Amino acid sequence: MLIDTHVHLDFKHFDKDRGEVIQRALDAGVERMVNIGCDVRTSDASVVLAHEYDCIFATVGIHPHDSDQWGDDVANKFIVQAKDEKMVAIGEIGLDYYHMRKPEEVQKKAFAGQLALAREVSLPVVVHIRDAARDAYDILVESGLERVILHCFNEDLEFAEKCWAKGWITGFGGPVTYPNNERLREVVEMAPSKQFVLETDCPFLPPQAHRGQRNEPAYVKEVLEEVEKIRGERMEVVYPF
Ligand SMILES: [Zn+2]
């Protein structure tokens, strides 16, 4: 089963043709899509969308960009939402020192807090890391969580190997198709067969053939083709959620 493990179909980019975009994905053989929450509003929207479409599953989480939203009220809300039958993970959560839209300490607190919450509700986590690999790794190890998906993995092979050794999963998307991304293709080539998943992160990061345009879940097939080309094998099906 082909799954797009990371979509933002609730975003306004899809307001005009959401149903058609989802149908195109189904027609392309993408049977499931996981709609990812980034803050309180998009987490709510993910749950709504998952109830509207059988093929869509949901996560709730506070992205590092909005980490100042994190607190007891949000935690309690997520605990209730986590019981939803379509809920598959807590995310996306993590650290982003590249944009640093919120102070490091605020990001760390929200990240650690949501990892603890994931443990409490027994759900995997979807993690966003940018220029913060060392801190993110330490906080993840400390959490003791095993079901970890490092979404849109963009670190080097050495870091990838540390993460795979912990049993974590790396997510690969459109950037594996970018001509100047040899470093990432090396990671794709070396990934253990049950420790990676595919994603689009749509509407962002379209594969090379669609650069400059809106990304959509149907294009995860192009990521699949590139990954199979790099690895020289048909991809094994992974069910991370
Ligand atoms: Zn995302």
Boltz pocket constraint, residues with backbone or C-beta under 6 A from the ligand:
constraints:
  - pocket:
      binder: B
      contacts: [[A, 6], [A, 8], [A, 36], [A, 92], [A, 201]]
      max_distance: 6.0
